[in-house]
Amino acid sequence: MSEFWLISAPGDKTNLQAWERMNTVTSKSNLSSNSKFHIPDLKVGTLDALVGLSDELGKLDSFAESVIKKIAQYIGEVMEDSKDKVQENLLANGVDLISYLTRFEWDMAKYPIKQPLKNISEALAKQVTQIEADLKTRSSAYNNIKGNLQSLEKKTMGNLLTRTLADIVHKEDFVLNSEYLITLLVVVPKSSYLQWQKTYESLSDMVVPRSTKMIAEDAEGGLFTVTLFRKVMDDFKAKARENRFMVREFYYDEKELKCEKEELMKLASDKKQQYGPLLRWLKVNFSEAFVAWIHVKALRVFVESVLRYGLPVNFQAMLLQPNRKSVKRLRDVLNVVFKHLDEVAAASIMDPGMDIPGLQLSNQEYYPYVYFKIDLSVLDCS
């Protein structure tokens, strides 16, 4: 993904020549790829309204960027098994983001330009706020299913001492419904199999002879059954522990085991059913939010250009994609080409040590031309 600079300068004859100079120098030296950024004739309104709107648009810009970042990251989470394909799902109006940016066209149907700028800003804010609210609801529902499924799946992992036995044991492995007898499950280390077979009958009184059987095995040991009288159970457990044979606290309950299996299957099915619709919603609303964000950027350029260059509205916006290795050189070229727009600001940029009263713009980057950054690298989920 890439960084873009959205800049503007007055559209009079002098500045159109400056644009040509800038285009010639940047393309010849391979400093950036440039394309015109078309912003329609919007309704200006009053100067006071523009100043207020400038602040609101700054906040909306940050908010919209945070929402598309959240959606992009969540697409990465949802596509957990194919994260390498996340980027190809981040589209705007059906095209890749760079193509959308370099061929930007104002959406007249969604954001009619005959209405006041504040109305357009409010419509954009409402749209992005709704997308964020829906994202919270949908992601919470999906994460709940995913979390419950993961916690159940974790039970099937680990060694025989800790994992669930629901998918291992069978009814026929146990003596059930006996008043006197009970079947225990014992985890025996691999190195102690022989010792177990030789000693289990004598670990306590009343152990049923030849009642042991290995029903499962992992890398560390085996799970053995043993049947004995209920009244010697505590004594058998103590003696088994002394010999490093660990008795699992497990009692066969067919209903409980069936419920556990069904819950696992249901959660896996629910997750699968929700995956497709959720991913489709995320892709559609990523596109919607991204398109809204770029319209916010266009609004900011319009408002700042009017505030900076005055009326009648006459400015040219340009989208620059800087060559990563030539960012400083490109900035220097732009400052030289457009320094006549604001000699004071240009001088301060050329000499950062220069202290100019009134130019402290709340740590915001300031140049002789209108400038906004569009950083697509924040959407890189790989």
VEXNUMI-567650 format. One record per residue: x, y, z of N, C-alpha, C, CB in turn. Coordinates in steps of 0.2 Angstrom, whole numbers, plus 5000, padded with zeros to 4 digits. Glycine has a CB too. Layout:
# VEXNUMI-567650
XYZXYZXYZXYZ/...
END
This chain:
# VEXNUMI-567650
500449945000500050005000500450065000499550005006/500150124999500650184998500350245001500650194990/500750295001500650365004500450404998501150395008/499950444998499750494993499750564996499150484990/499950614992499850684995499350714990500550724994/498750744994498250784990498350854991497550764993/498550894986498750964987498351004982499550974985/498351064983498051114979498351184979497251124981/498251214973498551284972498051324968499251284969/498151384968497651424964497651404956497751504964/497051414953497051394946497151444941496351364945/497451504943497551554938498151544933497651624942/498251584928498751564923499451554926498751624918/499651604931500251594934500351524937500351654939/499851504941499951444945499851384940499451444950/499451394935499451334930500151324927498951344924/500551374926501251364924501651334929501551434922/501551354935501851324941501751244941501651354948/501051224940500851154940501351124934500151154938/501351154928501751124923502451114925501651164917/502751164928503451154930503451094935503651224934/503051094940503051044945502950974942502451054950/502550964937502450904934503050884930501850904929/503350934926503950914922504550894927504150974918/504650934932505250914936505050844940505350964942/504450834943504350774946504350714942503750774950/504150714936504150654931504850644929503650664926/505150694927505850694924506350654929506150754922/506250674935506650654941506350594944506850704946/505850574942505450514945505350524952505850444944/505150584954504950594961504250574963505050674962/503850574959503150554960502750544954502750614965/502150504955501650504950501150544951501450424949/500950584947500450644948499750634944500750714946/499250654947498550644943498150704945498250574943/497750734941497250784943496750754947496950824937/496550794952496050764957495450814956496250764965/494850784953494350834951493850844957493950804945/493750904959493250924964492750964961493650954971/492050954962491550994958491451064961490950954958/491051104958490951164961490451164967490651214955/490651164973490251154978490051224981490651114984/489451224985489151284988489651314993488451274990/489851374992490351394997490051415004490751454994/489551455004489251485010489651535013489151425015/489551555020489951605023490651585025489551635029/491051635026491751625028491751595035492151695028/491251625040491251595046491051515046490751635051/490551505042490351435041490951385039489751425036/491351415034491951375032492451365037492251415026/492551415041493051405047492851355052493151475051/492151355054491951305058491951235055491251325060/491751235049491751165045492451135044491451175038/492951185044493651155043493851115049494151215043/493651135055493851105061493451035061493651145068/492751035060492350975060492650925055491650995058/492850945049493050905044493750865046493150935037/494150905050494750875052494550815057495150925056/494050825061493850775066493550715062493450795071/493150735057492850675053493350635049492250715048/493850675046494350645043494750585047494950695040/494950605053495250555058494750495059495450595064/494150515061493650465063493550415057492950495064/493450445051493350395045493950355044493150445039/494550385044495150345044495150285049495750385044/494950305055494950245060494450195059494850275067/493850215056493350165054493550115049492750195053/493850145043494050095038494650055040494250135032/495050085045495650045047495349985051496150085052/494849995056494549945060494249885055493949975064/493949915050493549865045494149815042493149895040/494649855039495249815036495549765041495749865033/495649785047495949745052495449685053496149775058/494849695054494349645055494249595050493649675057/494349625043494349575038494949525038494349615031/495449555041496049505042495949455047496649555044/495549475052495449425058494949375055495149465064/494449395052493949355049494249305044493349385046/494649325040494949285035495649255038495149325028/495549225044496149205047496549155044495949175054/496249105040496649055036496849075029496148995035/496749135027496949165020497049235021496449145015/497549255026497649325027498049355021498149335033/498349315017498749335011498249365005499149285008/497549355006497149375001496749435004496649314999/496849465010496549515012496549575008496749535019/497149595005497149655001496749654995497949664999/496649594992496249594986495549604987496349524982/495349604994494649614996494549684998494449565002/495049724998494949795000494849834994495549825004/494249844992494149884985493649944987493749834980/493649984982493250044983492850054976493650114984/492150044977491750044970491949994965491750114967/492249934968492349884964493049884960491949874958/493449934962494149934959494649944965494249994955/495349934964495849934969495850004972496449914967/496150014977496050084981496450134977496350074988/497050114974497450164971497150184964498150134969/496750144961496450164955495850204956496150094951/495550194962494950234964495250304966494550204970/495750314969496050374971496250414965496650364975/496650384960496950414954496350434949497450374951/495850404950495250414945494650444949495050354941/494750474954494250494959493650544955494450534965/493050524956492450564954492050574959492150524947/491750634960491350644965490650614964491150724966/490350574969489750544969489150584969489750484974/488950614964488350664964487750634967488250684957/487550574966486950544968486950534976486850474965/487550514979487550504986487650574989488150464988/488050614986488150684990488050744985488950684992/487450754984487250814979487550874981486450824979/487850904976488250964977487851034977488750974971/487251024976486851094977486651104984486151084973/486751054989486651064996487251104999486451004999/487151135005487651165008488251115010487351205015/488851145011489351095013489251065019490051145013/488951095024488851065031488351005030488551125036/487851015026487450955025487750895022486850975020/488250905017488650855014489050825020489150875009/489450865024489850845029489450805034490150905033/488850825036488350785041488150725038487750825043/488050715032487850655028488350605029487550665021/489050625027489550585028489750565035490250625025/489650605040489750585047489250535049489750645051/488650545047488050495049488250425046487350525046/488450425039488550365036489150325039488750375028/489650365041490250325044490050305051490850375044/489750345055489550325061489050265061489150385065/488650265057488150205056488550135054487650215051/489050145050489450085048489850065054489950105042/490150115058490550095064490050055069490850155067/489450085070488950055075488749975072488350095075/488649975066488449905063489049855064488249915056/489649885063490249845063490349815071490949885062/490249855075490249835083489749785084490149895087/489149785081488649735083488849675079487949765080/488949675073489149615069489749575072489249635062/490249615073490949585075490849555082491449635075/490449585086490349565093489949495093489849615097/489449485088489049425088489549365085488449435083/489949385080490349335077490949315082490649365070/491249365085491749355090491549305096492049415093/490849315098490649275103490549205101489849305105/490349195095490349125092491049095092489949115086/491449135089492149115088492549095094492549165084/492449145099492749135106492449075109492549195110/491849055109491548995112491748935109490749005112/491848935102492048885098492848865100491948895091/493248915100493948915102494048885109494248975101/493648905114493748875120493548805121493248915125/493048785117492848715117493348675113492148705113/493648705107494148665104494748655108494248705097/494948705112495548705116495448645121495648765120/494848625123494748575127494948505124494048565130/494948505117495148445114495948435112494748435107/496248495114496948495114497348475120497248565111/497948485120498348465127498348395128497948495133/498748375133498848305134498248265138499448295139/498348205139497748165142497548185149497948095142/498048225152497848245159497348305159498548265163/497348345154497048405154496448405149497448465153/496548375143496048385138495348345139496348355131/494848375136494148335137494248265134493648375133/493848225137493848155135493148135131493848105141/492748185130492148175127492148135120491748235126/492748155116492848125110493248055110493148175105/493448035116493847975116493447915119494447995121/493147935125492747875128492147855125492647895136/491947785126491347755124491047725130491547705118/490347715129489947685134490247625137489247685132/490447585132490647515133491247505137490747475127/491647565138492247565142492147565149492647625140/491447575151491347585158490847535161491047655159/490947525167490347485171489947535174490647435177/489247535171488847595173488247565177488547625167/487947615181487347595185487447545190486747585181/488047535193488147485198488247515204488847445196/487947485209487947505216488547505219487347475220/488947445217489647435220490247445216489647355222/490147445210490747445205490847515202490747395200/491447535201491547595197492147595192491647665202/492147625187492647625182493047685182492447605175/493647685184494047745184494547755177494547745190/494747815176495147825170495847845173494947875165/496347815171497047825174497547845168497347765178/497947905169498447925164499047895167498447995163/499347855162500047815164500547835159499947735164/501147865162501647885157501947825153502247905162/502147835147502347785143502847735146502647815136/503347765150503847725152503647685158504447775155/502947685160502747645166502147605164502447695171/502047585157501547545155501647475158501547535147/502247445158502347385161502247375168503047355159/502447425172502347435179501647435181502747495182/501247475177500547475178500147405177500247525173/500347375172500047305170500247265176500247285164/500847265179501047215184500747235191501747215185/500547305192500447325199499647345200500847375201/499347365195498647395196498147355200498347415189/498247295199497747245203497847245211497747175201/498547265212498747265220498747335223499347225220/498647385219498647455222498147465228498547505217/497647425228497147425234496747355233496647485234/496447345239495947285239495447295234495647275246/495047245232494447245228494547285221493947285232/495047275218495147295211494947235206495947315209/494547245201494347185197494947165193493747205193/495047105193495647075189495547085182495747005191/496047095178496047105171495547155168495947035168/495447205172494947255170495247315167494547275176/495847315166496147375163496247365155496947385166/496147425152496247425145496447495143495547405141/496947495138497147565136496647585130497847565133/496347645131495847675126496047735122495147685130/496647765124496947815121497647825122496547885122/497947855118498747865119498947935116499147805116/499347965119499648025116500448025116499448095119/500848075115501548075115501848055122501848135112/501448075127501748065134501548005138501548125138/500947975136500647925139500047895137500647935147/499747845141499147815139498547825144499247745137/497947815141497347825146497047755147496847875143/497147725153496847665155496247665159497447625158/495847615158495247605162495447555167494547575158/495147555173495147505178494547505182495847525183/494247445184493647445188493747415195493147395184/493447445199493547425206492947435210494147465210/492947415217492347435221492347505223492347385227/491747535224491747605225492047625232491047625225/492047575237492247595244492947595244491947545248/493347575239494147575240494347625235494447505238/493947665232494147715227494647765229493447755224/494547795235494947845238495647815239494747875244/495647755242496247725243496647705237496147655247/496347685232496647665225496947735222496147635220/496547785223496847855220497447875223496247905220/497447865230498047885234498647845232497947885241/498547775231499147735230499347745222498947655231/498847755218499047765211499447825210498347775207/499347885214499647945214500347935216499347995218/500447895221501147875224501547845219501147825230/501247805214501647775209501647815202501347705207/501447875202501447925197500947905191502147925193/500447865194499847855189499247905191499547775190/499047945187498648005188497847985186498848065185/497447975191496747965190496348025188496447935197/496048025182495648085180494948085183495548075172/494748145186494148155189493648155183494148215193/493448095181492948085176492448035177493348075169/491748055176491248005177490848005171490848015184/490747955168490347945162489647965162490347875159/489448025159488748045158488548055151488648115163/488148015149488048005141487748075139487547955140/487248105143486848165141487348225141486348175146/487848225146488248285146488748275140488648285153/489048215139489448215133489148225126489748135133/488548205126488148215119488048295119487448185119/487848325124487748405124488448435122487548425131/489048415125489648445123489848435116490248415127/489648375113489848365106489348405101489748295104/488748405103488248445099488348525099487548435102/488548545105488748615106489348635101488948635113/489848595101490448605097490248605090490948545098/489748555088489548555081489148615079489148485079/488748635084488248695082488648755081487748705088/489148765086489548825085489948825079490048835091/490248765077490648765071490148785065490948695070/489548755065489048765060488848845060488448725061/488748875065488548945066489048985063488348965073/489748975065490249015062490349005055490948985066/490248945052490248935045489748975041490248865043/489148975044488549005041488649085041487948985045/488949105047488949185047489549205043489049205055/490049165042490649195039490549225032491149135037/490149195027490049225021489649285021489649175017/489049295024488749355025489149415028488049345028/489549395033489949445037490449465032490249415043/490849425029491349445024491049495019491749385021/490449475016490149515011490049585014489549485008/489749585020489549655023490149695024489149635030/490749665026491349695028491649725021491849655031/491649685016491849715009491449775007491849655004/490849765007490349815005490449885009489649795005/490449875015490549935020491249965020490249915027/491749915019492449945018492449995012492949895017/492149975007492050015001491650075002491749974995/491150075006490750135007491050185012490050105011/491450155017491750195021492350235018492050155028/492750195014493350215010493150275005493650165006/492550265002492350314997492150375001491750284993/491750365007491550425011492250465013491150405017/492750425015493350455018493650505013493850405020/493650475006494050515001493550574999494150474995/492950565000492550624999492650685005491750604999/492750655011492950705016493550735014493050665023/494050705012494750735010494550785004495250675007/494150765000493950814994493650874997493550784989/493250865002492850925005493450965009492350905010/493850935012494350975016494851015011494850925020/494950985005495351025000494951084998495550974994/494351074997493951124994493851184999493251104993/493751165006493651215011494351255012493451185017/494851215013495451245014495751295008496051195016/495551275002495751304996495451374996495651264990/494751374998494351434998494651485003493651424999/494751455009494951495015495651525013495051455021/496051485010496751505009496851555003497251445007/496451534997496551574991496051624990496651524985/495451624993494951664993494451654987495251734992/494051704986493451694981493651744975492751714984/493351724969492951674967493351604968492651674960/493051544968493351484969493751464962492851424970/494351464963494751444957495451414960494951504953/495451344960496051314962496051244958496051294970/496651214958496751154955497051104960497251154949/496651044961496950994966497250944962496350964970/497750914965498250864962498350814967498850894959/498350744964498550694969499250664967498050634968/499750664972500450644971500550584974500850704973/500850534971501050474974501850474974500850404971/502150494980502850504980503250444980503050544987/503750444976504250394976504550384983504850404971/504550324986504750324993505450344995504750244995/505850344990506550364991506650444990507050324987/506150474987506250544985505750594989506150554978/505550574995505050614998505350685000504850575005/505950685003506250755004506350794998506850745008/506550764993506750804987506050824984507150754982/505550784984504950804981504650864985504450744981/504750864992504450914996504850984994504550895004/505450974993505851034992505651064985506651014991/505551024980505351044974504651084974505250984969/504151054978503551084979503551154982503051044983/504051154987504151224991504451274986504551214997/504851254982505151304977504651324972505751274974/504251274970503851294964503251344967503551234961/503051324973502451364976502551414981501951314978/503251424982503451474988503051544987504151474988/502951564981502651624980501951634983502551644973/501651574985500951574988500951604995500651504987/501551584998501651605005502351615007501251555010/502651665005503351675006503551665013503551745004/503151685018503351675025503351605027502851715029/502851565025502851495027503451455023502151465025/503551475017504051445013504751455016504051465006/504851515018505451535022505551495028505551605023/505051485032505151445038505251365037504451455042/504951345031505151275029505851265027504651255024/506051315023506751305021507251315026506851365015/507051355032507451365037507051345044507751435038/507051285046506651265051506751295058506651185052/507351325058507551365064507251425065508351365065/506951455060506651525059506051525063506551545052/505951575068505451575072504951635069505651595080/504351615067503951655064503251665068503751645056/503151725071502551725075501851705071502451795078/501451675075500751665071500751605067500551725067/501351565066501351505062501351445066501951515057/501151445072501151385076500451355075501251395084/500351315070499651285069499551215072499651275061/499551215079499451165083499851095080498751145083/500451105079500851055077500651025070500850995082/500251055067500051025060500551045055499351055059/500651005050501051015044500751075040501150955040/501251125039500951185035501451195029500951245040/501151205023501551225017501251275014501651155013/501651305009501351365005500651345001501851395000/500651285000500051254996499551215001500251214990/498951204999498551165003498751085003497751165001/498851055008499150985008498750945013499850995010/498550885011498250835015498650765013497550825015/498750725018499050655017498550605017499650645022/498550555012498150495012498650435013497750495005/498650405019499050355020498750285020499450365027/498850255014498550185013498850125017498450165006/499450145019499850095023499550075029500650115024/499150115032498750095038498250035037498350155041/498150025030497649975029497949905027497149995023/498649905028499049845026498949795032499749865025/498549745031498449695036498849635036497749675036/499349625031499749565030500249565035500049565023/
END
